[in-house]
Amino acid sequence: MRVQEVMNRNHPTTYPDELATKARAVLRDLGLRILPVVDERKRLLGMLSRNDVMIISSSVSPMRVRGIMSKVRFAATVDMDATQAVREMMRLDEWYAPVIKTPQNNLYMGMLGFEHVIKAFYEKKVTRLSTPLSRVMSTKQLFVCSPDDEADNVWQIMKQRSFAACPVVVKGKPLGMVTQHNLLESGATFPAFEAKKGRFKSPSTISTIMKTPVVSLKPNNTVGDAAKLMLEKNLGRIPIVDDKGLLVGIVDREDVLRALIK
């Protein structure tokens, strides 16, 4: 399975001299995590992520994309083995990688995400889809938050740990989820800056941003069940609960993909 067989050829791009606020709106409105930055000849120059744009504190900021974009840590080529590509992405803790034609011309061709490879395995109905989630889910030191937590603090931890979403838990039970996309949609900036006229801008709480109800699975559900939910609902992480509804684990796209390519 080659990268060109599963990649997204229509993933949007931005330019280095584009206003960063415009790029932020594209990420927010299309629910994207990454925007490749290209020149007028479509050569790959860098990457713009949700983390990069969350520092923008004004809707009229003159900041340009080139001022906040990141370097490309890994670019797949169209003829690369897709499994080899996602192994390198997992090593670097990157859920997305731009695809170029060759390292020599650096011509941008599309985007490869974990979900593209998960979809390919799911459609092939591979036997590993029947693996129970109890064997692949994370169970130790689960990162959760409460409705009263300040969004700034939760965002910083999500950024540090490269988490796409965080379960909002009350008395051990998931009440909802807060995602990077939710935080971007909220219009908040992190950290909270002073408001106009010098008054302190109170930070948002998770209760004002989180989404409910939460979609969850149980330990005896399968990798295939998780893959189906992730693909249908564009989920990055799924809480795993026991028969009493208590949180006992979390499965994300990397867990599912790791089980499929093991």
N, C-alpha and C positions, 0 to 999 in steps of 0.2 A: 504494500500500500504506500504509494508515493504522496508527498505533501500536496502536489497539484490536484490529486484526486479528491481531497477532503477540505482544502482551504476555502475561505471566503474570498472570492475575487472582487466583491463589491463593497468591501469595507471602506468607509470614508477616510479621507486624508485632510491634512491642513498644511498651510505654508508657513515658513518661518516669520514672515512679516505680517501675518494675519493677527488681528487683535486677539489677545488671550481670552477676553470676555466672549468673543464669538465662538472660539473653540470650546470654551466651557459650556456654552449653550448647546453645542452639538453633542457633547458627551452627555449632558443632562437630558436633552429631549429625545435622543435616540437610545438612551440606556446603555451607552458604550463605556468600556473601562479604559480603552486605549485609542489614541489617534496617532497614526504615523505622520511624521513631518517630512514632506518631500519638496524638492525644488521644482522649477518649471518644466524640467525634463523628466519628472517623476522618479528622480534618484532619491533614495532614502537618506535622510539627514539626521533624524532623531525620533524620539517618541514623546508623546504628551499623555499623561495619565490623570486620573481623578486626583491623585495625591498632589500632582503638580498644580492643578488649577484651584485647589481649595485655599491657596494662599491669597487669591485675589479678593480684595476687600471692598471693591467698588464696582458697580455696574457700568461705570464710565471710565474705568481704568485705561490709561494709554499703553499699558504693558503689552508687549508683543510676544508671540509664541516662542521666538528664539531666546527670550530672556528667562523662560522657565522650563523649556523642554529638557528631557534627559537623553543621555547617550543610549544607543542600542546595545544591549548586553549580548543578545543572540539574535541572529537572523537566519531563518531556514531558507533553503533554496528549493525551487519547484521540484527538482528531481531527487530530493533527499527522502530517505525512508521515513515515513511519518512517525513510526514508533521510536526511531532513533532521535528524531527531532523533539518529541515530547519528553523523552528521557533527559535530554539536555535542559529542556525548559523546567522540569521538576528539580533538577540539580541546582538551577539558578533561582528556584522559587518564582518562576514567571509563568502565569497562566496564558499569556499571549505572546506570540512572536511574529514580527513582520516577515513576509516571504519575498525574497528577491530572486531575480532571474539567475544571476551568477554573482559571485563575490567580486568579479572584475568590473562589471558595469553597475552593480548596486541598484538595478532598476526595480522599483517596487511593483510587486505583482498581486499582493493580497495579504490576508491575515490568517494565521493558524492559531486556533484556540483549543483548549482542552475539550470543549464541547463538540468540536468538529470530529475529533477522533473517537470520542465516546459515542457519537451518533453512528459512525461507521461500524463500530463493534456491535452496537445495539441492533442495527439493521441486518447484520450478518448472523444475529442470534447465536453468538458464541457461547459455549458451555459455561464459561466463567461468570456469565450473567446470573447464574443460579446460586452463586456464593452468598451465604447469609451475611447480613450487615454486621452481625456480632463479631465477625472475623476481620472486618476492615475498619470499623468505626473507631474514632478517638474517644478514649474514656477517662484519661488522666488530665488534671489541671485544665478543665474546660473553661474557656473564656466566656463569661456571661455578664450581663449587666441588668440593672433594675430600672424601672420607669423613672425613678427620681435622679438617676445619674446624670451628670452634665455631659452634653453631647461632645463638648471639646475633649474631655478626658477619654471618652470611649473612642472617639475618632483617632486620637493619638496612639492608643493601644492597637487598634485595628491596623493602623498604618505601620507600626513597628513590627507587627506579627504577620503582615500581609493577609489579613482576614477580609473577605468580601462581605461578611455579615456576622451579626452577633445575636444570639438568642436573648430575649428580654425575659427574665425569670422572676417569678414571685412564688415564694414558699416551695421552691424546687420544681415548679411547673412552668413550662414555656408559655408566656402570655402573648408574645409577638416576636417579631424580628426587626432589627434595624440593619440596613445595608448601606454600603457606600453610596449607592444610587439614591437612597432615601435622604442621606445627609446632603448630597449635592442638590437634590430637588428642593430641600428645605430652604435653600438660599443662604444658609449660614456660611460663615467663613471661620477658619480655625487657625490660630486661636482667635477668640472674640476680640475685636478691636474696639477702641472707643467710638461711641456714636458721634454724630455731628454735634457741635456746640460743646464738645469735651466731656459729655456725660458718659459714664461707664455703661457699656452695652451688656446687659445681663445675658449669660450664656443660656442657650436652649437646653431643655431637659429631654431625655430620650422619649418620655411619654408624649411629647408634642411631635415627634418625628417617626416613631416606630409604626409598623404596619401590623394589623391584626385581621383575621385570625392567623395563627401560625400553621404552616404545613409541616407535619411530622410523620415519621415512620417508626416501626418497632424493630428490635434486634433480629426478629425472625423474618423480616422482609429481606428481599434479595438485592444484590447489586443492580440487577435489571430493574427492579422497582424504583430504586433511587435514580438510575439513569433516565428512566421514563419521565419521572417528575422533573428532573433537572432540565431535560430537553423541552418538555411541554410548557413549563412555567418559568424557564430561564432562571433557575435557582443555582446559587453557588454553594450553599451549605444547607443541610437539612438536619434538624434536631431529631434525635432518636429517644423515644420515651418508652417506659415500661407500661404494664397494664394499669397502673394507677395514674399514668400521665406524668410521672416524674422524669426529668431529664437524666438519661444514663449515658449519652454519647452524642457525637456529632459526626456526620459524614459530609465531606466536601468533594468537589470534582476531582481533586488530586487523588483522594482515597479510592474513588470509583475507577479512575483511569489506571492507577497502580495495580488494582486487582485484575483489570482486564489485560494488561500487558506483562503481568508477572511471568 
